[in-house]
Amino acid sequence: MYVTPEQIQASTKVNMEAVLSLATSQFAAFEKFASLNANAVKAAFEDSMANARALAGAKDVQELMNLQSTFAQPTIEKAIAYSKSVYEVATSTNTEFTKASEGRVTEWNENFVSLLDKATKNAPAGSDVAVSAVKQMLAAANSAYDNFNKVTKQATEMAEANVAAATETVKGLAKAKKAA
């Protein structure tokens, strides 16, 4: 049982494709973050300029106070939208990374079991116990990995629910403040 240069080349190619795919995904996420930040800075600058013009045009103290109180609501809404967008980009990038890593782990496990089966055929008598132990350890590791992924997904879902609830709470508070 020997590893051929073709097998090494095929394995290297698959690994390189996986790395390039992840790099492309990370670069796309970086572009999204850069775009979000640029848009947020531009919007903040434009809002500041508009607010300064409005404040400069105030005719009395009461109008000045009214203008200042109206500036807070749009700012809060934009901050919430920005935070939500950042969270969505981070979550989608994490999902892509998780899918890729799960695929690689599954492929690695399949290759390892196949290699182990091939080794078993050529192994001396009595090595069945050792091979069985390795397979059991691999099964236990896979089970632990699956449980970890389930817990991680549950935590992500809880975080998403908390973000949604916090967003709704802030919007409700802002509406109540505006109505008052």
C-alpha positions, 0 to 999 in steps of 0.5 A: 500500500503506497501513496502515488504521486498522482494521489498526492497531487490530487489531494494537494489540488483539492486542498488548494481549491478549498483554501482558495474558496475560503480566501475568496469568501473572506475577501468578499466579506471584507469587501462587504464590511468596507462598503458598509463602513464607507456608506455609514461614514458617508451617511453620518457626514451628510447627516451632520452637515444637514443637521448643522445647516438646520441648527444654524437656521434655527430662529429661537431656542425652542426651535433649536431644542426641537431640532436637536430632539428630532436628530436622535431618532434617525441616528438610532435607526441608522445605527441599528440598521448598520449593526444588523448589516454587520451581523448579517455579513459576519453570520453569512461568512461564518456559515460559509466557513462552517460548511466548508470546514464540515465538508473537509472534515467529512472528506478527511474522515472518509479518506481516513476510514478508507485508508484504515480499511486498506491497512487492515487488509494487509495487517498481521493477524490480531491487529483487528482489536487495534483497528477497531479501537481506532475506528471507535475513537474516530466515531467518538470524535465525530460524535463530539464534533457533531454535538459541538456543531449543534451547540454552536448552531443553537447559540447562533440562533439564540444570538440572532433572536436576541439581536432581533429582540433588542432591535425591536425593543430599541425601535419601540423605545424610540417610537414611544419617545417620539410619541411623548 
